[in-house]
Amino acid sequence: MRRAAAVALIAACVVGTAAFAGSTPALAASGPATLTPVVVTVADDVPVTPVVGTDSVLHVVYELQVVNTQSQPVTIESVEVESVDPKVRYGDFEGDELAARLRHLDGAPAGATVLEPGGQRFLLVDVALPSIGKRTKALQHRVTVDDHAFTTAPLVLQKRAPAVLAPPVSGSSWVVTDGCCRPETPYRTAILSTS
């Protein structure tokens, strides 16, 4: 009886895992699950679509949420953003640039890459993609924490045209002061929760 129950439990886990892994192409490509010192996830479930920024470059802009599940502080050493297939690196954040992109949950700059026990941060990600050639369909993240590197947080990119907004003003001599591509702009650092 116990053996039959154990076999049924294992079968349910395998079937559940296979169904989950099959639902997102990036999950299967990121490899088997491993124990990690932090949990890294894409912060929102809103579809992410690459857009052309004010610099005329194709950008992907989103946030990662990083949670320290340890009982001691950990240091995020680097986060690399790469396509799933083929693997092409589009971004590499470390040192001062990584610290500048980390935010507390209230949007305030973290100022450092150390997470206290149970601490959480948002990482503001903005990477440029090639605007010609094969379309990048999914991204994943190679995270290094305290010399432990792992691949996580798959993100399937949407293939829909972004919304186009009409200019709210007319005439000439207008200047855009908060365009894309810098993590310190107020529009980029605003953290808005939804339920």
C-alpha positions in Angstrom: 0.0 0.0 0.0 2.8 2.5 1.0 4.7 1.6 -2.2 1.7 2.2 -4.4 1.1 5.6 -2.7 4.8 6.6 -3.1 4.7 5.6 -6.8 1.5 7.6 -7.4 3.0 10.6 -5.7 6.2 10.4 -7.8 4.1 10.0 -11.0 2.0 13.0 -10.1 5.1 15.1 -9.5 6.7 14.1 -12.7 3.5 14.7 -14.7 3.0 18.1 -13.0 6.6 19.1 -13.6 6.4 18.1 -17.3 3.2 20.0 -17.8 4.7 23.1 -16.1 8.0 22.9 -18.1 6.1 22.4 -21.3 4.0 25.5 -20.8 7.0 27.9 -21.3 9.6 27.2 -23.9 12.3 29.1 -21.9 11.9 26.9 -18.8 12.9 23.8 -20.6 16.0 25.5 -22.1 17.2 26.9 -18.7 18.1 23.5 -17.4 17.2 21.5 -14.3 16.2 23.1 -11.0 19.0 23.8 -8.6 19.2 25.0 -5.0 20.1 28.7 -5.0 20.8 31.3 -2.3 18.2 33.7 -3.8 15.0 33.4 -5.7 14.9 35.5 -8.9 11.7 36.0 -10.9 10.3 38.4 -13.5 8.5 40.9 -11.3 5.3 41.3 -13.2 3.1 39.0 -15.4 2.4 41.8 -17.9 3.5 40.7 -21.4 6.9 42.3 -22.3 7.3 43.6 -25.8 10.5 45.0 -27.2 10.1 48.7 -28.2 12.1 51.3 -30.0 13.4 53.9 -27.5 14.0 57.6 -28.0 17.6 56.6 -28.9 16.2 54.6 -32.0 17.4 51.3 -30.5 15.1 48.3 -29.8 14.8 47.9 -26.0 13.4 45.3 -23.6 12.5 46.9 -20.3 11.3 45.0 -17.3 12.1 44.3 -13.6 13.4 41.2 -11.8 12.6 40.6 -8.2 15.4 39.1 -6.1 14.7 37.6 -2.7 17.3 36.4 -0.2 16.0 33.2 1.3 19.1 32.7 3.5 19.6 33.5 7.2 22.7 35.5 6.3 23.5 38.4 3.9 24.3 37.5 0.3 26.0 39.6 -2.4 24.7 39.7 -5.9 27.9 39.8 -8.0 26.4 39.9 -11.5 23.3 39.4 -13.7 23.7 38.5 -17.3 20.8 38.7 -19.7 20.9 36.3 -22.7 18.6 34.8 -25.3 17.6 31.2 -24.8 18.2 29.8 -28.2 20.8 30.6 -29.5 22.6 31.9 -26.4 23.5 35.5 -27.1 24.4 37.9 -24.3 22.6 41.2 -24.5 23.3 42.7 -21.1 25.8 42.2 -18.2 25.2 44.1 -14.9 27.8 44.1 -12.2 29.6 46.4 -9.8 28.4 50.0 -9.7 26.0 49.6 -12.6 24.3 46.7 -10.9 24.1 48.6 -7.6 22.5 51.6 -9.5 19.8 49.4 -10.9 18.8 47.7 -7.6 15.8 49.2 -5.8 14.1 48.6 -2.5 10.4 47.7 -2.8 9.5 51.4 -2.2 11.6 52.4 -5.3 14.4 53.9 -3.3 17.9 53.2 -4.6 19.5 50.2 -2.8 23.0 51.6 -3.2 24.7 48.2 -2.8 24.5 44.7 -4.0 24.2 43.1 -0.6 20.8 41.7 0.4 20.1 41.2 4.1 18.5 38.0 5.3 15.0 37.9 3.9 15.7 41.0 1.9 14.1 41.8 -1.4 15.1 44.1 -4.3 13.9 45.0 -7.8 16.5 45.0 -10.5 15.7 47.5 -13.3 16.6 45.7 -16.6 16.9 47.5 -19.9 18.7 45.7 -22.7 19.2 46.5 -26.4 18.3 43.9 -29.0 19.3 43.7 -32.6 16.6 45.4 -34.7 17.4 43.2 -37.7 17.9 39.5 -38.3 16.4 36.7 -36.3 13.9 37.8 -33.7 14.8 37.0 -30.1 11.9 35.0 -28.6 12.9 34.5 -25.0 15.5 35.7 -22.5 17.0 34.1 -19.4 19.2 35.4 -16.7 22.6 34.1 -15.5 22.9 35.2 -11.9 26.0 35.0 -9.7 25.5 35.3 -5.9 28.5 34.7 -3.6 30.4 32.8 -6.3 27.3 30.6 -7.0 26.1 31.0 -10.7 22.8 29.8 -11.9 20.4 30.4 -14.8 16.8 31.5 -13.9 13.9 33.8 -14.6 12.9 32.9 -18.2 11.0 35.7 -20.0 9.1 35.0 -23.2 8.9 38.2 -25.3 5.7 39.1 -27.0 5.4 39.7 -30.7 2.9 42.5 -30.8 3.1 46.0 -31.9 3.5 48.5 -29.0 0.9 51.1 -28.4 1.5 54.3 -30.3 0.7 57.5 -28.5 0.0 60.8 -30.2 2.0 63.8 -29.0 0.2 65.6 -26.2 1.5 69.0 -27.3 2.0 70.7 -30.7 4.5 73.2 -32.0 8.3 73.2 -31.9 11.0 73.7 -29.3 9.8 70.9 -27.0 12.5 68.8 -25.2 12.2 65.3 -23.8 14.0 65.2 -20.5 13.1 61.7 -19.2 13.6 59.4 -22.2 14.6 55.8 -22.1 17.7 54.0 -21.2 18.8 55.3 -17.8 17.7 53.7 -14.5 17.6 56.9 -12.5 14.7 58.6 -14.3 11.6 59.0 -12.2 9.3 57.2 -14.7 11.6 54.2 -14.8 12.1 53.9 -11.1 8.4 54.2 -10.0 7.3 51.0 -8.5 3.6 50.5 -8.9 1.8 47.5 -7.4 -1.2 45.8 -8.9 -3.5 43.1 -7.7 
